[in-house]
Every structure is written in structure tokens, then in C-alpha cells.
Amino acid sequence: MTRGEEGVREDAPLGANLDAPTESPNAPVDGSAATVEGIRQIWLRDYNPGWFGAVMGTGAVAIAASINPGHVISWAPAARTFGQVMAVITAVLAVVLIIPYLARFVRYGRAALTDLLDPLRGAQFATLPAGILVLALTASAIGPTWWSTGTVRDLVAGLDWLGIPLAFAMSIMFSYLLFVRAQMDPGAITGRWYIPPVAAIVVPLVLIPLMPGDSPTVYRTLVLTSYGFWGTPRVPVGELTI
């Protein structure tokens, strides 16, 4: 069979040499090595886009601990330490989880795109911008216990520049895909659809730390942007509740 008749393998990485000989499925291989490599490939190809929700949840715990719920004075030192530990875990999770997240788009781009267009799994991609924004909130809440105000502000601003455009794009894109889909099975309606709106709702919270000390023009811009993102989630939420 010729290369043209075989077609392009769906899991072939961009730029792969399709003329190179491939092993027959029945060819003898080292069992343990093949099994481990096969498991890795399957895990990466089927990597769930919702894993970044772990960053959201862990960061929320760190933020809650930093404000000492209940305002019990004797608990303040323990709450501060616990919040710092959870903040470190949040940052580590973000770094560890984003590696396979991005690697999947490079190695198995078609599988990732298929999930992105899926009404069930597509919304879970919004956990990435939401997790980045929660990480920014964590930095604003816990950061002052480690760094200067200027350093914290720069860190929050950097995470905002990364997370806010992604949150906006995800909210608009997912809403658009729901509208243009020819048929939508009622059974496909799921609570996952709330993830893109949640990412957009977090935006005003991460802009607040940038407001003090800014010029009136920048301040008004941040306030208007916050109002805009509060309105953005209404489209997908409306679809879900109709």
C-alpha cells in the first residue's frame, strides 16, 4: 500500500517523517519497555483538560487560609503558615500540570482539538486560564508575606496578562461553538459549561490588586474591564439555564 493510500496517521506529530518504516503491530518487542511507553503515549493523548482544576481548588484553599477564616487571633500564625504551604503546592501543581497540557497540543494536536470542540470536554479547557487567574489571586494574597509590594504587583500583572486573554477567548469561543452546533443533545448539557463563566468572573478579582497607585486613566480602564468581564459570562450561563 502506498503512502497516499495509507493517509496521514491521526496521532502523527507535525513534521513527522511518514516515509519512515513503521513496526508491524505483531512485531516482537521488549514487553516491559513497550508497555511503559504505550501507557505514556495513551496517557498524554487522552490527558484530561480539566486537570488544571486542581490548581484552582488548591489556590482557593491558600487564599481562604490567608484571611484566617473566623478571625481567631490564636489561629493566625497557623493559618498564615498553612496558606503559604498551599500557595507553594499551587505553584508546583501549575508548573507540573501545564507541561502535559501543552505537550498534548504539540504531540496529539488533533485529539486535543477534538476535545476542544466537544460540548462535554471542551469547557474543561477553561480550567487553564481559571487556574492561572487563581494563581494570580494566590500571589496577591500570600505574596506580601514573602516579597515586596512591587514584586507582588509585577507577578500578579504577569499572570493577569497570561490568564485574562485566555479566559476571554475561551468564554467567547465556547459560547460560539454552542450556538453554531447544528444539533445539541439535551443529555450533553452539563455543569462543566459553568467553567468558562467562572474563569471570566475571576478577572475583576485579579485586577483589584493592580488598581492602587495607578493613574485615574488606568484605574478607570481596569474598572471598565472588570464590568465587561462580569457581563461576558452571561452568554454561556444563559444557554445553560434556558
Rosetta constraint file for C-alpha pairs under 8 A:
AtomPair CA 1 CA 5 HARMONIC 6.20 0.50
AtomPair CA 1 CA 6 HARMONIC 6.73 0.50
AtomPair CA 2 CA 6 HARMONIC 6.31 0.50
AtomPair CA 3 CA 7 HARMONIC 6.29 0.50
AtomPair CA 3 CA 18 HARMONIC 7.72 0.50
AtomPair CA 3 CA 19 HARMONIC 7.22 0.50
AtomPair CA 8 CA 12 HARMONIC 7.18 0.50
AtomPair CA 8 CA 18 HARMONIC 7.63 0.50
AtomPair CA 10 CA 110 HARMONIC 6.77 0.50
AtomPair CA 11 CA 107 HARMONIC 7.39 0.50
AtomPair CA 11 CA 108 HARMONIC 5.52 0.50
AtomPair CA 11 CA 109 HARMONIC 7.86 0.50
AtomPair CA 11 CA 110 HARMONIC 7.24 0.50
AtomPair CA 11 CA 111 HARMONIC 7.64 0.50
AtomPair CA 12 CA 16 HARMONIC 6.40 0.50
AtomPair CA 12 CA 107 HARMONIC 7.45 0.50
AtomPair CA 12 CA 108 HARMONIC 7.28 0.50
AtomPair CA 13 CA 106 HARMONIC 6.94 0.50
AtomPair CA 13 CA 107 HARMONIC 5.08 0.50
AtomPair CA 13 CA 108 HARMONIC 6.54 0.50
AtomPair CA 13 CA 109 HARMONIC 7.69 0.50
AtomPair CA 14 CA 106 HARMONIC 7.58 0.50
AtomPair CA 14 CA 107 HARMONIC 7.59 0.50
AtomPair CA 23 CA 27 HARMONIC 6.42 0.50
AtomPair CA 29 CA 34 HARMONIC 6.66 0.50
AtomPair CA 30 CA 34 HARMONIC 5.85 0.50
AtomPair CA 31 CA 35 HARMONIC 5.98 0.50
AtomPair CA 32 CA 36 HARMONIC 6.24 0.50
AtomPair CA 33 CA 37 HARMONIC 6.12 0.50
AtomPair CA 34 CA 38 HARMONIC 5.84 0.50
AtomPair CA 35 CA 39 HARMONIC 6.09 0.50
AtomPair CA 36 CA 40 HARMONIC 6.28 0.50
AtomPair CA 37 CA 41 HARMONIC 6.24 0.50
AtomPair CA 38 CA 42 HARMONIC 6.14 0.50
AtomPair CA 39 CA 43 HARMONIC 5.94 0.50
AtomPair CA 40 CA 44 HARMONIC 6.14 0.50
AtomPair CA 41 CA 45 HARMONIC 6.02 0.50
AtomPair CA 42 CA 46 HARMONIC 5.99 0.50
AtomPair CA 43 CA 47 HARMONIC 5.62 0.50
AtomPair CA 44 CA 100 HARMONIC 6.58 0.50
AtomPair CA 44 CA 103 HARMONIC 7.82 0.50
AtomPair CA 44 CA 104 HARMONIC 5.96 0.50
AtomPair CA 44 CA 108 HARMONIC 7.98 0.50
AtomPair CA 45 CA 104 HARMONIC 6.20 0.50
AtomPair CA 45 CA 107 HARMONIC 7.85 0.50
AtomPair CA 45 CA 108 HARMONIC 5.81 0.50
AtomPair CA 45 CA 111 HARMONIC 6.69 0.50
AtomPair CA 45 CA 112 HARMONIC 7.74 0.50
AtomPair CA 46 CA 111 HARMONIC 7.66 0.50
AtomPair CA 47 CA 100 HARMONIC 7.49 0.50
AtomPair CA 47 CA 101 HARMONIC 7.39 0.50
AtomPair CA 47 CA 104 HARMONIC 7.35 0.50
AtomPair CA 49 CA 101 HARMONIC 7.03 0.50
AtomPair CA 49 CA 121 HARMONIC 7.32 0.50
AtomPair CA 49 CA 124 HARMONIC 5.52 0.50
AtomPair CA 49 CA 125 HARMONIC 5.17 0.50
AtomPair CA 49 CA 127 HARMONIC 7.53 0.50
AtomPair CA 50 CA 121 HARMONIC 7.97 0.50
AtomPair CA 50 CA 124 HARMONIC 4.64 0.50
AtomPair CA 50 CA 125 HARMONIC 6.21 0.50
AtomPair CA 50 CA 126 HARMONIC 7.94 0.50
AtomPair CA 50 CA 127 HARMONIC 5.91 0.50
AtomPair CA 50 CA 128 HARMONIC 7.96 0.50
AtomPair CA 51 CA 97 HARMONIC 7.16 0.50
AtomPair CA 51 CA 127 HARMONIC 7.53 0.50
AtomPair CA 52 CA 56 HARMONIC 6.87 0.50
AtomPair CA 52 CA 94 HARMONIC 7.22 0.50
AtomPair CA 52 CA 97 HARMONIC 6.59 0.50
AtomPair CA 52 CA 98 HARMONIC 7.71 0.50
AtomPair CA 52 CA 127 HARMONIC 5.25 0.50
AtomPair CA 52 CA 128 HARMONIC 5.52 0.50
AtomPair CA 52 CA 131 HARMONIC 6.04 0.50
AtomPair CA 53 CA 57 HARMONIC 6.28 0.50
AtomPair CA 53 CA 127 HARMONIC 5.33 0.50
AtomPair CA 53 CA 128 HARMONIC 7.61 0.50
AtomPair CA 53 CA 130 HARMONIC 7.97 0.50
AtomPair CA 53 CA 131 HARMONIC 6.47 0.50
AtomPair CA 54 CA 58 HARMONIC 6.05 0.50
AtomPair CA 54 CA 93 HARMONIC 7.52 0.50
AtomPair CA 54 CA 131 HARMONIC 7.98 0.50
AtomPair CA 55 CA 59 HARMONIC 5.86 0.50
AtomPair CA 55 CA 90 HARMONIC 5.49 0.50
AtomPair CA 55 CA 91 HARMONIC 7.80 0.50
AtomPair CA 55 CA 93 HARMONIC 6.15 0.50
AtomPair CA 55 CA 94 HARMONIC 5.99 0.50
AtomPair CA 55 CA 131 HARMONIC 5.29 0.50
AtomPair CA 55 CA 132 HARMONIC 7.97 0.50
AtomPair CA 55 CA 134 HARMONIC 7.57 0.50
AtomPair CA 55 CA 135 HARMONIC 7.41 0.50
AtomPair CA 56 CA 60 HARMONIC 6.15 0.50
AtomPair CA 56 CA 127 HARMONIC 7.54 0.50
AtomPair CA 56 CA 130 HARMONIC 6.77 0.50
AtomPair CA 56 CA 131 HARMONIC 4.69 0.50
AtomPair CA 56 CA 134 HARMONIC 5.73 0.50
AtomPair CA 56 CA 135 HARMONIC 7.48 0.50
AtomPair CA 57 CA 61 HARMONIC 6.44 0.50
AtomPair CA 58 CA 62 HARMONIC 6.44 0.50
AtomPair CA 58 CA 86 HARMONIC 6.48 0.50
AtomPair CA 58 CA 87 HARMONIC 7.63 0.50
AtomPair CA 58 CA 89 HARMONIC 7.41 0.50
AtomPair CA 58 CA 90 HARMONIC 5.62 0.50
AtomPair CA 59 CA 63 HARMONIC 6.25 0.50
AtomPair CA 59 CA 86 HARMONIC 6.89 0.50
AtomPair CA 59 CA 87 HARMONIC 6.21 0.50
AtomPair CA 59 CA 90 HARMONIC 5.48 0.50
AtomPair CA 59 CA 134 HARMONIC 6.03 0.50
AtomPair CA 59 CA 135 HARMONIC 6.12 0.50
AtomPair CA 59 CA 137 HARMONIC 7.97 0.50
AtomPair CA 59 CA 138 HARMONIC 5.86 0.50
AtomPair CA 60 CA 64 HARMONIC 6.11 0.50
AtomPair CA 60 CA 134 HARMONIC 7.04 0.50
AtomPair CA 60 CA 138 HARMONIC 7.48 0.50
AtomPair CA 61 CA 65 HARMONIC 6.13 0.50
AtomPair CA 61 CA 83 HARMONIC 7.31 0.50
AtomPair CA 61 CA 86 HARMONIC 6.96 0.50
AtomPair CA 62 CA 66 HARMONIC 6.24 0.50
AtomPair CA 62 CA 82 HARMONIC 7.29 0.50
AtomPair CA 62 CA 83 HARMONIC 4.29 0.50
AtomPair CA 62 CA 84 HARMONIC 6.85 0.50
AtomPair CA 62 CA 85 HARMONIC 7.73 0.50
AtomPair CA 62 CA 86 HARMONIC 4.98 0.50
AtomPair CA 62 CA 87 HARMONIC 5.44 0.50
AtomPair CA 62 CA 138 HARMONIC 6.66 0.50
AtomPair CA 62 CA 142 HARMONIC 7.76 0.50
AtomPair CA 63 CA 67 HARMONIC 6.81 0.50
AtomPair CA 63 CA 83 HARMONIC 6.66 0.50
AtomPair CA 63 CA 137 HARMONIC 7.45 0.50
AtomPair CA 63 CA 138 HARMONIC 5.66 0.50
AtomPair CA 63 CA 141 HARMONIC 6.08 0.50
AtomPair CA 63 CA 142 HARMONIC 7.26 0.50
AtomPair CA 64 CA 68 HARMONIC 6.89 0.50
AtomPair CA 64 CA 69 HARMONIC 6.75 0.50
AtomPair CA 64 CA 83 HARMONIC 7.64 0.50
AtomPair CA 65 CA 69 HARMONIC 6.68 0.50
AtomPair CA 65 CA 79 HARMONIC 5.23 0.50
AtomPair CA 65 CA 80 HARMONIC 6.60 0.50
AtomPair CA 65 CA 82 HARMONIC 6.65 0.50
AtomPair CA 65 CA 83 HARMONIC 4.92 0.50
AtomPair CA 66 CA 79 HARMONIC 6.24 0.50
AtomPair CA 66 CA 80 HARMONIC 5.47 0.50
AtomPair CA 66 CA 83 HARMONIC 5.28 0.50
AtomPair CA 66 CA 84 HARMONIC 7.91 0.50
AtomPair CA 66 CA 141 HARMONIC 6.57 0.50
AtomPair CA 66 CA 142 HARMONIC 6.59 0.50
AtomPair CA 67 CA 71 HARMONIC 7.67 0.50
AtomPair CA 67 CA 79 HARMONIC 7.94 0.50
AtomPair CA 68 CA 72 HARMONIC 7.06 0.50
AtomPair CA 68 CA 75 HARMONIC 7.21 0.50
AtomPair CA 68 CA 76 HARMONIC 5.95 0.50
AtomPair CA 68 CA 79 HARMONIC 5.73 0.50
AtomPair CA 68 CA 80 HARMONIC 7.48 0.50
AtomPair CA 71 CA 75 HARMONIC 7.84 0.50
AtomPair CA 71 CA 76 HARMONIC 7.54 0.50
AtomPair CA 72 CA 76 HARMONIC 6.64 0.50
AtomPair CA 75 CA 79 HARMONIC 5.92 0.50
AtomPair CA 76 CA 80 HARMONIC 6.04 0.50
AtomPair CA 77 CA 81 HARMONIC 6.26 0.50
AtomPair CA 78 CA 82 HARMONIC 6.03 0.50
AtomPair CA 79 CA 83 HARMONIC 5.98 0.50
AtomPair CA 80 CA 84 HARMONIC 6.24 0.50
AtomPair CA 81 CA 85 HARMONIC 6.27 0.50
AtomPair CA 82 CA 86 HARMONIC 6.19 0.50
AtomPair CA 83 CA 87 HARMONIC 6.04 0.50
AtomPair CA 83 CA 142 HARMONIC 7.04 0.50
AtomPair CA 84 CA 88 HARMONIC 6.35 0.50
AtomPair CA 84 CA 142 HARMONIC 6.32 0.50
AtomPair CA 85 CA 89 HARMONIC 6.35 0.50
AtomPair CA 86 CA 90 HARMONIC 6.04 0.50
AtomPair CA 87 CA 91 HARMONIC 6.32 0.50
AtomPair CA 87 CA 138 HARMONIC 6.45 0.50
AtomPair CA 87 CA 139 HARMONIC 7.73 0.50
AtomPair CA 87 CA 142 HARMONIC 7.05 0.50
AtomPair CA 88 CA 92 HARMONIC 6.22 0.50
AtomPair CA 89 CA 93 HARMONIC 6.03 0.50
AtomPair CA 90 CA 94 HARMONIC 6.19 0.50
AtomPair CA 90 CA 135 HARMONIC 7.11 0.50
AtomPair CA 91 CA 95 HARMONIC 6.42 0.50
AtomPair CA 91 CA 135 HARMONIC 7.09 0.50
AtomPair CA 92 CA 96 HARMONIC 6.13 0.50
AtomPair CA 93 CA 97 HARMONIC 5.82 0.50
AtomPair CA 94 CA 98 HARMONIC 6.02 0.50
AtomPair CA 94 CA 131 HARMONIC 7.64 0.50
AtomPair CA 94 CA 132 HARMONIC 7.75 0.50
AtomPair CA 95 CA 99 HARMONIC 6.77 0.50
AtomPair CA 96 CA 100 HARMONIC 7.82 0.50
AtomPair CA 97 CA 101 HARMONIC 6.39 0.50
AtomPair CA 98 CA 102 HARMONIC 6.10 0.50
AtomPair CA 99 CA 103 HARMONIC 6.00 0.50
AtomPair CA 100 CA 104 HARMONIC 5.83 0.50
AtomPair CA 101 CA 105 HARMONIC 7.13 0.50
AtomPair CA 102 CA 106 HARMONIC 6.66 0.50
AtomPair CA 103 CA 107 HARMONIC 5.97 0.50
AtomPair CA 103 CA 108 HARMONIC 7.93 0.50
AtomPair CA 104 CA 108 HARMONIC 5.11 0.50
AtomPair CA 104 CA 109 HARMONIC 6.37 0.50
AtomPair CA 104 CA 112 HARMONIC 6.65 0.50
AtomPair CA 105 CA 109 HARMONIC 4.22 0.50
AtomPair CA 105 CA 110 HARMONIC 7.75 0.50
AtomPair CA 105 CA 112 HARMONIC 5.84 0.50
AtomPair CA 105 CA 113 HARMONIC 7.88 0.50
AtomPair CA 108 CA 112 HARMONIC 6.33 0.50
AtomPair CA 109 CA 113 HARMONIC 6.05 0.50
AtomPair CA 110 CA 114 HARMONIC 6.06 0.50
AtomPair CA 111 CA 115 HARMONIC 6.38 0.50
AtomPair CA 112 CA 116 HARMONIC 6.20 0.50
AtomPair CA 113 CA 117 HARMONIC 6.31 0.50
AtomPair CA 114 CA 118 HARMONIC 6.29 0.50
AtomPair CA 115 CA 121 HARMONIC 5.58 0.50
AtomPair CA 115 CA 122 HARMONIC 5.51 0.50
AtomPair CA 116 CA 121 HARMONIC 6.63 0.50
AtomPair CA 116 CA 122 HARMONIC 4.08 0.50
AtomPair CA 116 CA 123 HARMONIC 7.47 0.50
AtomPair CA 116 CA 125 HARMONIC 6.98 0.50
AtomPair CA 117 CA 121 HARMONIC 7.93 0.50
AtomPair CA 117 CA 122 HARMONIC 5.60 0.50
AtomPair CA 117 CA 177 HARMONIC 7.23 0.50
AtomPair CA 118 CA 122 HARMONIC 5.00 0.50
AtomPair CA 119 CA 123 HARMONIC 6.97 0.50
AtomPair CA 119 CA 178 HARMONIC 7.26 0.50
AtomPair CA 119 CA 188 HARMONIC 6.66 0.50
AtomPair CA 119 CA 189 HARMONIC 7.92 0.50
AtomPair CA 120 CA 124 HARMONIC 7.95 0.50
AtomPair CA 120 CA 188 HARMONIC 6.37 0.50
AtomPair CA 120 CA 189 HARMONIC 7.70 0.50
AtomPair CA 120 CA 190 HARMONIC 7.01 0.50
AtomPair CA 120 CA 192 HARMONIC 7.05 0.50
AtomPair CA 120 CA 193 HARMONIC 7.90 0.50
AtomPair CA 121 CA 125 HARMONIC 7.50 0.50
AtomPair CA 121 CA 192 HARMONIC 7.90 0.50
AtomPair CA 122 CA 174 HARMONIC 7.32 0.50
AtomPair CA 123 CA 174 HARMONIC 6.79 0.50
AtomPair CA 123 CA 192 HARMONIC 5.95 0.50
AtomPair CA 123 CA 193 HARMONIC 5.57 0.50
AtomPair CA 123 CA 194 HARMONIC 7.80 0.50
AtomPair CA 123 CA 195 HARMONIC 6.19 0.50
AtomPair CA 123 CA 196 HARMONIC 6.30 0.50
AtomPair CA 124 CA 192 HARMONIC 6.60 0.50
AtomPair CA 124 CA 195 HARMONIC 6.65 0.50
AtomPair CA 124 CA 196 HARMONIC 7.95 0.50
AtomPair CA 125 CA 170 HARMONIC 7.79 0.50
AtomPair CA 126 CA 130 HARMONIC 6.16 0.50
AtomPair CA 126 CA 167 HARMONIC 6.73 0.50
AtomPair CA 126 CA 170 HARMONIC 6.10 0.50
AtomPair CA 126 CA 171 HARMONIC 7.84 0.50
AtomPair CA 126 CA 195 HARMONIC 6.06 0.50
AtomPair CA 126 CA 196 HARMONIC 5.18 0.50
AtomPair CA 126 CA 199 HARMONIC 6.71 0.50
AtomPair CA 127 CA 131 HARMONIC 5.62 0.50
AtomPair CA 127 CA 195 HARMONIC 6.75 0.50
AtomPair CA 127 CA 196 HARMONIC 7.66 0.50
AtomPair CA 127 CA 199 HARMONIC 7.38 0.50
AtomPair CA 128 CA 132 HARMONIC 6.26 0.50
AtomPair CA 128 CA 163 HARMONIC 7.98 0.50
AtomPair CA 129 CA 133 HARMONIC 6.16 0.50
AtomPair CA 129 CA 162 HARMONIC 7.79 0.50
AtomPair CA 129 CA 163 HARMONIC 4.66 0.50
AtomPair CA 129 CA 164 HARMONIC 6.99 0.50
AtomPair CA 129 CA 166 HARMONIC 5.53 0.50
AtomPair CA 129 CA 167 HARMONIC 5.20 0.50
AtomPair CA 129 CA 199 HARMONIC 6.53 0.50
AtomPair CA 130 CA 134 HARMONIC 6.14 0.50
AtomPair CA 130 CA 163 HARMONIC 7.09 0.50
AtomPair CA 130 CA 167 HARMONIC 6.82 0.50
AtomPair CA 130 CA 196 HARMONIC 7.92 0.50
AtomPair CA 130 CA 198 HARMONIC 7.28 0.50
AtomPair CA 130 CA 199 HARMONIC 4.41 0.50
AtomPair CA 130 CA 200 HARMONIC 7.78 0.50
AtomPair CA 130 CA 202 HARMONIC 7.30 0.50
AtomPair CA 131 CA 135 HARMONIC 6.08 0.50
AtomPair CA 132 CA 136 HARMONIC 6.34 0.50
AtomPair CA 132 CA 159 HARMONIC 6.43 0.50
AtomPair CA 132 CA 160 HARMONIC 7.85 0.50
AtomPair CA 132 CA 162 HARMONIC 7.57 0.50
AtomPair CA 132 CA 163 HARMONIC 5.43 0.50
AtomPair CA 133 CA 137 HARMONIC 6.34 0.50
AtomPair CA 133 CA 159 HARMONIC 6.72 0.50
AtomPair CA 133 CA 160 HARMONIC 6.47 0.50
AtomPair CA 133 CA 163 HARMONIC 5.59 0.50
AtomPair CA 133 CA 164 HARMONIC 7.37 0.50
AtomPair CA 133 CA 199 HARMONIC 7.62 0.50
AtomPair CA 133 CA 202 HARMONIC 6.83 0.50
AtomPair CA 133 CA 203 HARMONIC 7.04 0.50
AtomPair CA 133 CA 206 HARMONIC 6.68 0.50
AtomPair CA 134 CA 138 HARMONIC 6.10 0.50
AtomPair CA 134 CA 202 HARMONIC 7.52 0.50
AtomPair CA 135 CA 139 HARMONIC 6.18 0.50
AtomPair CA 135 CA 159 HARMONIC 7.64 0.50
AtomPair CA 136 CA 140 HARMONIC 6.31 0.50
AtomPair CA 136 CA 155 HARMONIC 7.48 0.50
AtomPair CA 136 CA 156 HARMONIC 4.99 0.50
AtomPair CA 136 CA 159 HARMONIC 5.67 0.50
AtomPair CA 136 CA 160 HARMONIC 6.78 0.50
AtomPair CA 136 CA 206 HARMONIC 6.46 0.50
AtomPair CA 137 CA 141 HARMONIC 6.19 0.50
AtomPair CA 137 CA 156 HARMONIC 7.41 0.50
AtomPair CA 137 CA 205 HARMONIC 7.34 0.50
AtomPair CA 137 CA 206 HARMONIC 5.74 0.50
AtomPair CA 138 CA 142 HARMONIC 5.84 0.50
AtomPair CA 138 CA 143 HARMONIC 7.41 0.50
AtomPair CA 139 CA 143 HARMONIC 4.70 0.50
AtomPair CA 139 CA 144 HARMONIC 7.99 0.50
AtomPair CA 139 CA 152 HARMONIC 6.69 0.50
AtomPair CA 139 CA 155 HARMONIC 7.28 0.50
AtomPair CA 139 CA 156 HARMONIC 6.45 0.50
AtomPair CA 140 CA 144 HARMONIC 7.02 0.50
AtomPair CA 140 CA 152 HARMONIC 6.31 0.50
AtomPair CA 140 CA 153 HARMONIC 7.43 0.50
AtomPair CA 140 CA 156 HARMONIC 6.51 0.50
AtomPair CA 140 CA 209 HARMONIC 6.79 0.50
AtomPair CA 142 CA 146 HARMONIC 7.53 0.50
AtomPair CA 143 CA 147 HARMONIC 5.86 0.50
AtomPair CA 143 CA 152 HARMONIC 5.78 0.50
AtomPair CA 144 CA 148 HARMONIC 6.19 0.50
AtomPair CA 144 CA 149 HARMONIC 6.38 0.50
AtomPair CA 144 CA 152 HARMONIC 6.62 0.50
AtomPair CA 147 CA 151 HARMONIC 6.16 0.50
AtomPair CA 147 CA 152 HARMONIC 6.43 0.50
AtomPair CA 148 CA 152 HARMONIC 6.33 0.50
AtomPair CA 149 CA 153 HARMONIC 6.09 0.50
AtomPair CA 150 CA 154 HARMONIC 6.19 0.50
AtomPair CA 151 CA 155 HARMONIC 6.18 0.50
AtomPair CA 152 CA 156 HARMONIC 6.12 0.50
AtomPair CA 153 CA 157 HARMONIC 6.03 0.50
AtomPair CA 153 CA 209 HARMONIC 7.05 0.50
AtomPair CA 153 CA 210 HARMONIC 6.59 0.50
AtomPair CA 154 CA 158 HARMONIC 6.11 0.50
AtomPair CA 155 CA 159 HARMONIC 6.35 0.50
AtomPair CA 156 CA 160 HARMONIC 6.01 0.50
AtomPair CA 156 CA 206 HARMONIC 7.45 0.50
AtomPair CA 156 CA 209 HARMONIC 7.74 0.50
AtomPair CA 156 CA 210 HARMONIC 7.90 0.50
AtomPair CA 157 CA 161 HARMONIC 6.18 0.50
AtomPair CA 157 CA 210 HARMONIC 7.17 0.50
AtomPair CA 158 CA 162 HARMONIC 6.52 0.50
AtomPair CA 159 CA 163 HARMONIC 5.96 0.50
AtomPair CA 160 CA 164 HARMONIC 5.51 0.50
AtomPair CA 160 CA 206 HARMONIC 6.90 0.50
AtomPair CA 160 CA 207 HARMONIC 7.67 0.50
AtomPair CA 161 CA 165 HARMONIC 6.86 0.50
AtomPair CA 162 CA 166 HARMONIC 6.84 0.50
AtomPair CA 163 CA 167 HARMONIC 6.04 0.50
AtomPair CA 164 CA 168 HARMONIC 6.16 0.50
AtomPair CA 164 CA 200 HARMONIC 7.81 0.50
AtomPair CA 164 CA 203 HARMONIC 6.48 0.50
AtomPair CA 165 CA 169 HARMONIC 6.05 0.50
AtomPair CA 166 CA 170 HARMONIC 5.97 0.50
AtomPair CA 167 CA 171 HARMONIC 6.14 0.50
AtomPair CA 167 CA 196 HARMONIC 7.00 0.50
AtomPair CA 167 CA 199 HARMONIC 5.72 0.50
AtomPair CA 167 CA 200 HARMONIC 5.76 0.50
AtomPair CA 168 CA 172 HARMONIC 6.28 0.50
AtomPair CA 168 CA 200 HARMONIC 6.59 0.50
AtomPair CA 168 CA 229 HARMONIC 7.90 0.50
AtomPair CA 168 CA 232 HARMONIC 7.95 0.50
AtomPair CA 169 CA 173 HARMONIC 5.83 0.50
AtomPair CA 170 CA 174 HARMONIC 5.85 0.50
AtomPair CA 170 CA 196 HARMONIC 6.36 0.50
AtomPair CA 171 CA 175 HARMONIC 6.20 0.50
AtomPair CA 171 CA 196 HARMONIC 5.08 0.50
AtomPair CA 171 CA 197 HARMONIC 6.45 0.50
AtomPair CA 171 CA 200 HARMONIC 7.14 0.50
AtomPair CA 171 CA 232 HARMONIC 7.31 0.50
AtomPair CA 171 CA 233 HARMONIC 6.95 0.50
AtomPair CA 171 CA 236 HARMONIC 7.60 0.50
AtomPair CA 172 CA 176 HARMONIC 6.09 0.50
AtomPair CA 172 CA 232 HARMONIC 7.94 0.50
AtomPair CA 173 CA 177 HARMONIC 6.18 0.50
AtomPair CA 174 CA 178 HARMONIC 6.32 0.50
AtomPair CA 174 CA 196 HARMONIC 7.71 0.50
AtomPair CA 174 CA 236 HARMONIC 7.88 0.50
AtomPair CA 175 CA 179 HARMONIC 6.40 0.50
AtomPair CA 175 CA 235 HARMONIC 6.74 0.50
AtomPair CA 175 CA 236 HARMONIC 5.45 0.50
AtomPair CA 176 CA 180 HARMONIC 6.24 0.50
AtomPair CA 177 CA 181 HARMONIC 6.01 0.50
AtomPair CA 184 CA 188 HARMONIC 6.99 0.50
AtomPair CA 185 CA 189 HARMONIC 7.58 0.50
AtomPair CA 189 CA 193 HARMONIC 7.63 0.50
AtomPair CA 189 CA 240 HARMONIC 6.99 0.50
AtomPair CA 190 CA 240 HARMONIC 7.96 0.50
AtomPair CA 191 CA 195 HARMONIC 7.92 0.50
AtomPair CA 193 CA 197 HARMONIC 7.82 0.50
AtomPair CA 193 CA 236 HARMONIC 7.07 0.50
AtomPair CA 193 CA 237 HARMONIC 7.57 0.50
AtomPair CA 193 CA 240 HARMONIC 7.13 0.50
AtomPair CA 194 CA 198 HARMONIC 6.20 0.50
AtomPair CA 194 CA 236 HARMONIC 7.45 0.50
AtomPair CA 194 CA 237 HARMONIC 6.60 0.50
AtomPair CA 195 CA 199 HARMONIC 6.34 0.50
AtomPair CA 196 CA 200 HARMONIC 6.48 0.50
AtomPair CA 196 CA 233 HARMONIC 7.30 0.50
AtomPair CA 196 CA 236 HARMONIC 7.93 0.50
AtomPair CA 197 CA 201 HARMONIC 6.14 0.50
AtomPair CA 197 CA 232 HARMONIC 7.36 0.50
AtomPair CA 197 CA 233 HARMONIC 4.24 0.50
AtomPair CA 197 CA 234 HARMONIC 7.45 0.50
AtomPair CA 197 CA 236 HARMONIC 6.91 0.50
AtomPair CA 197 CA 237 HARMONIC 7.00 0.50
AtomPair CA 198 CA 202 HARMONIC 6.34 0.50
AtomPair CA 198 CA 233 HARMONIC 7.43 0.50
AtomPair CA 199 CA 203 HARMONIC 6.98 0.50
AtomPair CA 200 CA 229 HARMONIC 5.57 0.50
AtomPair CA 200 CA 230 HARMONIC 6.90 0.50
AtomPair CA 200 CA 232 HARMONIC 6.81 0.50
AtomPair CA 200 CA 233 HARMONIC 6.24 0.50
AtomPair CA 201 CA 205 HARMONIC 7.86 0.50
AtomPair CA 201 CA 229 HARMONIC 6.28 0.50
AtomPair CA 201 CA 230 HARMONIC 5.57 0.50
AtomPair CA 201 CA 233 HARMONIC 7.03 0.50
AtomPair CA 202 CA 206 HARMONIC 6.67 0.50
AtomPair CA 203 CA 207 HARMONIC 6.40 0.50
AtomPair CA 203 CA 226 HARMONIC 6.65 0.50
AtomPair CA 203 CA 229 HARMONIC 6.62 0.50
AtomPair CA 204 CA 208 HARMONIC 6.48 0.50
AtomPair CA 204 CA 223 HARMONIC 7.91 0.50
AtomPair CA 204 CA 225 HARMONIC 7.57 0.50
AtomPair CA 204 CA 226 HARMONIC 4.43 0.50
AtomPair CA 204 CA 227 HARMONIC 7.54 0.50
AtomPair CA 204 CA 229 HARMONIC 7.04 0.50
AtomPair CA 204 CA 230 HARMONIC 7.53 0.50
AtomPair CA 205 CA 209 HARMONIC 7.86 0.50
AtomPair CA 206 CA 210 HARMONIC 7.74 0.50
AtomPair CA 207 CA 211 HARMONIC 6.79 0.50
AtomPair CA 207 CA 222 HARMONIC 6.56 0.50
AtomPair CA 207 CA 226 HARMONIC 7.31 0.50
AtomPair CA 208 CA 212 HARMONIC 7.81 0.50
AtomPair CA 210 CA 214 HARMONIC 7.45 0.50
AtomPair CA 211 CA 218 HARMONIC 7.79 0.50
AtomPair CA 211 CA 219 HARMONIC 5.64 0.50
AtomPair CA 211 CA 222 HARMONIC 7.15 0.50
AtomPair CA 214 CA 218 HARMONIC 6.02 0.50
AtomPair CA 214 CA 219 HARMONIC 5.93 0.50
AtomPair CA 215 CA 219 HARMONIC 6.06 0.50
AtomPair CA 216 CA 220 HARMONIC 6.07 0.50
AtomPair CA 217 CA 221 HARMONIC 6.22 0.50
AtomPair CA 218 CA 222 HARMONIC 6.20 0.50
AtomPair CA 219 CA 223 HARMONIC 6.27 0.50
AtomPair CA 220 CA 224 HARMONIC 6.11 0.50
AtomPair CA 221 CA 225 HARMONIC 6.07 0.50
AtomPair CA 222 CA 226 HARMONIC 6.12 0.50
AtomPair CA 223 CA 227 HARMONIC 6.40 0.50
AtomPair CA 224 CA 228 HARMONIC 6.17 0.50
AtomPair CA 225 CA 229 HARMONIC 6.31 0.50
AtomPair CA 226 CA 230 HARMONIC 6.33 0.50
AtomPair CA 227 CA 231 HARMONIC 6.48 0.50
AtomPair CA 228 CA 232 HARMONIC 6.30 0.50
AtomPair CA 229 CA 233 HARMONIC 7.07 0.50
AtomPair CA 230 CA 234 HARMONIC 7.88 0.50
AtomPair CA 233 CA 237 HARMONIC 6.22 0.50
AtomPair CA 234 CA 238 HARMONIC 5.73 0.50
AtomPair CA 235 CA 239 HARMONIC 6.41 0.50
AtomPair CA 236 CA 240 HARMONIC 6.29 0.50
AtomPair CA 237 CA 241 HARMONIC 6.25 0.50
AtomPair CA 238 CA 242 HARMONIC 6.02 0.50
